[in-house]
């Protein structure tokens, strides 16, 4: 029998924080995957999730005992444009559990039907975005990046109309919360100071219990975003839709829509089909994060100081820390990818010299850095003499640390994955799943479980051929 030990704190907030409603049932739930390890960590029997009762819960056909399903309200800036009301348009938070490590975690159904926030949408998800989010979010977890997780995915037995009809699916997502910058903006725009205070208290208690007030919260979120962005950049990850409603106050990666990991490196790489101006290109992501933090700070102003000018001064000082925090995190991540254990003034120039060579040839981001660990990086360049010149500087830098190359390469291998969820592999898995074959999805998911220890002969380590490269990704809404 399925038992989920719910303890629902967000649903105990006032009604204006959400809409209370049940998921919309589907025709015929079918299992795609269950994340057994995550289920056990949440205190849920994974075998129970695969039973007819479990599938009914995962599809939204049955509300389990103790759940208090809600769609959360939030607002946000989308590509810089203000939307005063967004909210969960195709997701319903079933409730929260305290996991075995004592952490509070949300359990949410994504693609579970229309809500009052759907804005004329159908509230559903088709199989492609569910497969993508399952694979990429779990890959991010194994890469050590703070992220929402995938507990399960099911098909619905229904067709979802997008540019054509696709199989429907529902993702069960787990997060430390679903509180976004846009959640704070929602109440700030309504000048609902009482709700803003309650939300701040809730976010502090949930994510930063050491924080004392709204300004402390802003400080902690700024540091969390700086660390998160440095991790994205060190892996060649492009989120694709860094709107304020996708900026998580707990510092997790959330909402894997038009995201992708780069193959060929270029700082202005864009994958999202809706990012026509490159606002969220790879190199622009830290600037976008700072912009989002500025909107967060603006929402918190009434709680920071009764004097508006004083509040602005304090909030500005808080988010002005982002650049230095980010720079330090970025250097630490990329030093590790060069096997360095100490800091020198010229390290940033050494790292950027390699990235510049990579950009000139659009060398494969993952294979170059992994190649430094395995002695094959030179093969990723056409201008091998140019790489050799850079490598001489790198070896001299290692020598100044008194390092042995083998030891440095061992460290690089722990910082630079051998495989990532390459976009063309995800697309292959999606196309096969649409045709009824989950084999490619399962094989890719299994390979991504050990990204730093993938055998050299694994087909997932191969760089994509140019005609296989997928240059555009889509939200799937």
Secondary structure, DSSP 8 states (H G I E B T S, - for coil): -----B--SGGGS-GGGEEE------S--EEEEE-HHHHHHTT--HHHHTSHHHHHHHHTSS--TT---EEE---EEETTEEES----SSEEEEEEEE-TTS-EEEEEEESB---TTSTT---BEEHHHHHHHHHHHHHHHHTT--B-EEEEEEEEEEEEESSSEEEEEEEEEEES---BHHHHHHHHHTT-HHHHHHHHHHHHHHH-TT--SHHHHHHHHHHHHHHHHHHHHHHTEE-S---GGG-BTTS-B---SS-EE-SB--TT---BTT-TT-TT-GGGHHHHHHHHHHHHHHHHHHHH-SSHHHHHHHHHHHHTHHHHHHHHHHHHHHHHHTT--S--TTHHHHHHHHHHHHHHHT-BHHHHHHHHHHT-GGGG-S-HHHHHHHHHHHHHHHHHTT--HHHHHHHHHHHS-S----HHHHHHHHHHHHTT--HHHHHHHHHHTTTTS--TT-GGGS---GGG----B----
